[in-house]
Amino acid sequence: MYCLITAEPIDALEIMRRVRSDADGAVVLFAGVVRDHDAGRPVAGLRYEAYEAMAARKLTDICQTALSQFEVSDIAVAHRVGDLAVGEITVAIAVAAPHRDAAYQASREVIGRLKREVPIWKLERYADGEEAWLEGTVIHPSERS
């Protein structure tokens, strides 16, 4: 298992190589990228910020749960922070499993929980110069450390 919050560009194929083995018949790779529009507005780029220590912990917990919940062999996830341009990879998830269905299910579970639970926030920068923080994870005061 590999979980990373990073300011460095993500190499999706490297994330996939981290989980691939000859024992598995499937490797599902998901890469989220910065698109050039949102809700009808041209997007110039994004900025991701994170509560990095908690984000790494939560991401690890999510991956451990998925490993135990689905019949998968390994999971690797990397999520960017900092400024990203249109077309850059924001998140990469690779799941290896003996069979494809389990790999797809685990990948969907990881990205869904990541978006709901991991304290990472997105500032969208529009082509007209405006910016807006998009709805993200709320940290409950009892979880702050």
Backbone bond lengths (Angstrom), bond angles and torsions (degrees), N, CA, C in turn:
res aa  C-N    CA-C-N  psi(-1)  N-CA   C-N-CA  omega(-1)  CA-C   N-CA-C  phi
1 M - - - 1.448 - - 1.520 108.32 -
2 Y 1.321 114.63 141.92 1.463 121.23 -177.72 1.516 107.73 -141.94
3 C 1.332 117.49 124.85 1.454 122.65 179.11 1.520 108.16 -134.45
4 L 1.334 116.53 129.49 1.454 120.06 -173.87 1.525 111.00 -143.97
5 I 1.326 115.75 134.61 1.458 123.56 167.52 1.523 103.73 -108.64
6 T 1.337 117.65 123.87 1.466 119.60 -170.97 1.515 113.07 -143.67
7 A 1.318 115.91 149.20 1.457 121.78 172.57 1.529 110.96 -91.32
8 E 1.313 116.86 -7.54 1.467 121.84 -179.09 1.533 110.78 -85.86
9 P 1.332 117.63 151.44 1.466 119.98 175.16 1.531 111.27 -56.36
10 I 1.324 115.25 146.48 1.470 121.52 -177.72 1.521 109.12 -96.52
11 D 1.319 115.31 130.97 1.464 122.66 173.51 1.532 106.40 -98.46
12 A 1.330 116.12 100.95 1.467 120.31 -175.22 1.527 111.70 -60.83
13 L 1.319 117.57 -36.43 1.468 119.35 179.04 1.528 111.35 -66.86
14 E 1.323 117.06 -33.63 1.474 119.87 175.94 1.530 110.03 -66.31
15 I 1.315 117.27 -39.67 1.469 120.86 177.10 1.533 108.69 -61.27
16 M 1.309 117.65 -42.75 1.467 121.42 178.39 1.532 111.12 -64.13
17 R 1.324 117.05 -41.92 1.475 120.32 179.53 1.522 112.02 -61.99
18 R 1.323 117.22 -27.97 1.468 120.37 -179.36 1.531 112.71 -64.95
19 V 1.334 117.45 -24.18 1.468 119.83 -175.83 1.523 113.56 -109.33
20 R 1.303 117.90 -18.12 1.451 122.51 -173.41 1.525 112.71 -66.75
21 S 1.340 115.14 134.57 1.463 120.68 174.00 1.522 108.97 -146.29
22 D 1.316 116.17 160.46 1.465 120.92 179.26 1.524 112.41 -70.35
23 A 1.321 117.38 -14.60 1.461 121.25 179.92 1.532 112.28 -79.83
24 D 1.333 117.05 -14.45 1.455 120.79 -175.55 1.515 111.41 -104.49
25 G 1.329 115.56 141.29 1.453 121.17 178.39 1.512 113.13 -95.29
26 A 1.332 117.17 -4.10 1.465 119.98 -177.87 1.522 110.56 -145.49
27 V 1.310 114.67 140.43 1.463 122.22 166.96 1.520 105.61 -133.64
28 V 1.321 115.39 118.00 1.454 121.06 176.78 1.522 107.15 -99.88
29 L 1.334 115.46 129.27 1.457 121.65 178.50 1.521 108.64 -119.67
30 F 1.334 115.98 122.68 1.457 121.80 174.70 1.519 107.58 -113.54
31 A 1.328 116.70 131.74 1.459 121.43 174.33 1.513 108.69 -127.99
32 G 1.323 116.37 120.27 1.454 121.67 173.23 1.519 107.89 -89.85
33 V 1.332 116.91 137.38 1.468 120.96 -178.33 1.526 110.66 -128.90
34 V 1.311 115.55 157.25 1.459 121.15 176.14 1.527 107.59 -73.38
35 R 1.324 116.38 121.19 1.471 119.34 178.37 1.527 109.69 -95.76
36 D 1.310 115.89 165.45 1.467 121.26 -173.43 1.527 114.06 -88.12
37 H 1.328 117.65 8.11 1.463 120.36 179.30 1.529 109.47 -156.02
38 D 1.320 115.29 159.13 1.463 121.64 172.46 1.516 107.68 -156.99
39 A 1.314 116.23 128.37 1.467 122.42 178.85 1.530 111.50 51.40
40 G 1.346 115.73 40.53 1.444 120.52 176.48 1.520 115.55 80.80
41 R 1.332 117.66 3.17 1.469 120.94 -179.65 1.523 110.02 -108.61
42 P 1.324 117.96 136.24 1.463 120.32 175.09 1.539 110.29 -66.61
43 V 1.321 115.95 131.01 1.467 122.46 -179.24 1.522 108.93 -105.53
44 A 1.340 116.01 133.35 1.468 121.80 178.96 1.532 111.29 -94.96
45 G 1.331 117.38 -24.47 1.463 121.30 -179.09 1.516 110.36 169.82
46 L 1.321 114.99 -177.88 1.465 121.92 -179.03 1.519 109.99 -135.72
47 R 1.313 114.84 160.43 1.466 121.27 167.86 1.520 106.43 -130.66
48 Y 1.335 116.30 124.99 1.454 121.65 174.48 1.512 108.95 -103.82
49 E 1.327 115.66 134.24 1.464 121.91 173.05 1.510 107.37 -124.21
50 A 1.324 115.65 150.90 1.463 120.10 -176.96 1.517 110.72 -144.19
51 Y 1.297 114.90 152.48 1.454 122.58 165.23 1.530 102.00 -86.27
52 E 1.347 116.24 88.10 1.457 121.46 -162.65 1.526 114.96 -60.86
53 A 1.324 118.60 -42.52 1.470 119.68 -178.94 1.532 110.40 -62.61
54 M 1.339 116.49 -45.69 1.455 119.45 179.74 1.526 110.89 -70.93
55 A 1.330 117.26 -37.41 1.463 120.75 -180.00 1.527 109.90 -60.53
56 A 1.318 117.56 -44.49 1.467 121.13 179.41 1.529 110.84 -63.23
57 R 1.339 116.33 -41.62 1.481 120.63 178.54 1.524 111.01 -63.48
58 K 1.320 116.49 -48.19 1.465 120.69 -178.24 1.524 110.84 -63.33
59 L 1.322 116.36 -42.50 1.457 120.55 -179.69 1.528 110.72 -63.08
60 T 1.320 116.50 -41.85 1.465 120.71 176.89 1.528 110.97 -62.45
61 D 1.323 117.12 -43.52 1.471 121.00 178.22 1.533 111.04 -61.00
62 I 1.323 116.75 -43.70 1.464 121.27 179.49 1.525 110.44 -60.69
63 C 1.322 116.91 -45.47 1.471 120.69 -179.56 1.531 111.41 -66.10
64 Q 1.329 117.07 -41.43 1.470 119.48 178.01 1.521 110.99 -61.90
65 T 1.324 117.06 -41.11 1.461 120.65 178.57 1.528 110.52 -63.75
66 A 1.332 116.69 -44.75 1.469 120.13 179.55 1.531 111.32 -63.02
67 L 1.326 116.67 -38.06 1.473 119.68 177.62 1.524 111.29 -61.76
68 S 1.316 116.75 -36.64 1.466 119.50 -178.87 1.529 112.32 -84.43
69 Q 1.323 117.80 -24.79 1.463 122.55 -175.78 1.525 113.10 -84.18
70 F 1.324 117.07 -33.39 1.461 122.01 -176.02 1.524 109.61 -115.88
71 E 1.314 116.55 157.59 1.465 120.50 179.17 1.524 109.60 -83.88
72 V 1.346 114.76 72.05 1.460 121.72 179.91 1.525 109.33 -121.94
73 S 1.319 115.19 156.94 1.464 120.97 -177.27 1.517 113.49 -93.58
74 D 1.339 116.25 -36.93 1.459 119.02 -175.22 1.524 109.89 -160.84
75 I 1.338 115.14 155.18 1.461 122.66 179.20 1.517 108.23 -138.63
76 A 1.324 116.07 138.79 1.462 122.01 172.86 1.524 108.27 -132.84
77 V 1.337 116.10 136.51 1.466 121.57 -179.51 1.525 108.69 -139.00
78 A 1.323 115.45 137.26 1.469 121.39 171.27 1.517 108.07 -134.46
79 H 1.345 116.33 135.77 1.465 121.54 178.41 1.519 108.12 -128.91
80 R 1.325 115.43 133.67 1.465 121.30 179.85 1.514 112.00 -80.28
81 V 1.322 114.72 153.00 1.460 124.02 165.33 1.519 107.17 -129.61
82 G 1.324 116.34 161.92 1.458 121.03 -178.90 1.515 111.34 98.17
83 D 1.328 115.22 -164.19 1.468 121.59 -177.27 1.516 110.75 -85.96
84 L 1.333 115.90 132.44 1.467 122.41 179.27 1.519 109.50 -128.71
85 A 1.316 115.00 143.20 1.465 121.78 177.54 1.523 109.82 -94.57
86 V 1.311 115.63 162.60 1.460 121.12 174.77 1.532 108.54 -54.43
87 G 1.330 115.10 133.62 1.464 121.36 179.40 1.517 114.67 95.13
88 E 1.335 118.73 -15.46 1.466 120.20 -179.98 1.523 110.96 -77.66
89 I 1.320 115.49 151.37 1.464 121.80 178.87 1.523 109.39 -77.73
90 T 1.337 115.53 126.96 1.464 121.71 178.19 1.521 111.39 -93.45
91 V 1.320 116.01 -35.92 1.463 121.19 -178.10 1.526 108.36 -150.85
92 A 1.334 115.46 141.90 1.466 120.81 173.80 1.521 107.90 -131.41
93 I 1.324 115.21 134.80 1.465 122.07 178.70 1.515 107.26 -130.30
94 A 1.315 116.11 127.47 1.466 121.17 175.15 1.524 107.94 -123.16
95 V 1.332 115.09 133.87 1.462 121.28 178.84 1.519 108.37 -130.20
96 A 1.320 116.19 127.26 1.462 121.98 176.39 1.521 108.79 -107.12
97 A 1.327 115.00 140.71 1.463 120.59 -178.77 1.523 109.22 -156.55
98 P 1.326 116.32 159.13 1.460 118.76 175.52 1.534 112.03 -61.46
99 H 1.355 116.95 -32.42 1.461 121.72 -176.39 1.529 110.46 -133.35
100 R 1.325 117.53 148.83 1.459 122.53 -171.87 1.524 114.58 -65.08
101 D 1.313 118.58 -37.59 1.460 119.73 -175.22 1.525 111.49 -58.86
102 A 1.318 116.64 -45.02 1.470 119.83 179.21 1.528 110.87 -63.53
103 A 1.332 117.01 -39.11 1.465 120.55 179.55 1.527 110.64 -63.69
104 Y 1.331 117.36 -44.39 1.468 120.67 177.55 1.526 111.18 -62.44
105 Q 1.330 116.72 -45.90 1.462 120.41 -179.16 1.526 111.29 -60.21
106 A 1.324 116.33 -46.41 1.464 120.12 -179.20 1.529 111.01 -63.90
107 S 1.324 117.55 -41.54 1.461 121.30 179.26 1.530 110.80 -61.21
108 R 1.327 116.98 -45.61 1.471 120.76 178.37 1.531 111.07 -62.15
109 E 1.315 116.33 -40.31 1.469 120.17 178.91 1.530 111.01 -64.10
110 V 1.318 116.69 -44.84 1.468 120.53 -178.39 1.529 110.70 -63.05
111 I 1.329 119.29 -48.75 1.468 120.11 -178.34 1.528 110.84 -66.20
112 G 1.311 117.93 -38.64 1.463 120.20 178.38 1.510 112.53 -62.53
113 R 1.323 116.15 -47.51 1.469 119.62 179.95 1.527 111.08 -69.96
114 L 1.326 117.53 -36.34 1.462 120.35 177.87 1.527 109.33 -57.52
115 K 1.328 117.36 -48.37 1.457 121.27 -177.73 1.533 112.23 -65.47
116 R 1.330 117.18 -32.19 1.469 121.06 -178.74 1.525 113.30 -84.68
117 E 1.342 118.05 -34.22 1.463 120.41 -165.23 1.526 116.73 -116.44
118 V 1.310 118.13 -22.95 1.465 119.81 -174.70 1.533 109.13 -87.08
119 P 1.339 117.51 127.92 1.467 120.93 -176.07 1.539 112.54 -73.71
120 I 1.334 113.24 79.61 1.459 122.64 175.02 1.530 106.00 -128.73
121 W 1.341 116.08 131.38 1.459 120.88 -176.79 1.517 110.02 -118.70
122 K 1.338 115.49 146.50 1.462 121.71 -174.74 1.527 110.97 -117.94
123 L 1.341 115.49 123.35 1.448 123.10 172.41 1.518 106.94 -102.31
124 E 1.328 115.52 117.64 1.454 119.82 -179.39 1.525 108.14 -94.34
125 R 1.344 115.24 131.03 1.460 121.55 179.04 1.523 107.92 -108.86
126 Y 1.332 115.23 124.68 1.448 120.78 -175.03 1.529 111.11 -96.86
127 A 1.317 115.76 158.90 1.456 122.24 -177.82 1.532 112.13 -61.48
128 D 1.338 117.23 -26.35 1.469 120.37 -179.77 1.529 113.05 -83.54
129 G 1.340 117.56 4.07 1.461 121.76 178.26 1.516 114.35 95.09
130 E 1.319 118.49 -12.15 1.464 120.86 177.80 1.520 110.10 -76.05
131 E 1.343 115.29 159.86 1.459 122.37 177.73 1.516 108.81 -135.88
132 A 1.339 116.24 153.92 1.460 120.24 176.43 1.527 108.94 -151.63
133 W 1.339 114.68 133.58 1.463 119.98 171.53 1.510 107.50 -77.18
134 L 1.312 117.58 130.40 1.452 121.37 178.76 1.518 109.46 -92.52
135 E 1.325 115.30 154.52 1.456 120.23 -179.11 1.519 110.32 -57.05
136 G 1.315 116.18 134.44 1.462 120.40 -178.35 1.507 111.38 -143.72
137 T 1.289 115.65 -157.73 1.452 123.42 -177.69 1.523 110.75 -72.98
138 V 1.309 116.42 135.94 1.450 122.43 174.98 1.527 107.53 -104.87
139 I 1.314 116.42 128.14 1.469 120.45 179.14 1.522 108.62 -90.54
140 H 1.309 115.91 123.26 1.459 121.32 176.44 1.535 107.80 -71.72
141 P 1.349 118.15 139.16 1.467 120.00 -178.69 1.529 114.99 -53.38
142 S 1.332 117.45 -31.21 1.464 120.09 -179.89 1.521 112.50 -69.74
143 E 1.338 117.71 -16.69 1.470 121.73 -178.52 1.523 112.75 -92.04
144 R 1.327 117.29 -11.28 1.465 119.78 -178.27 1.518 109.40 -72.09
145 S 1.327 114.95 138.06 1.477 117.83 177.44 1.489 111.10 -134.42
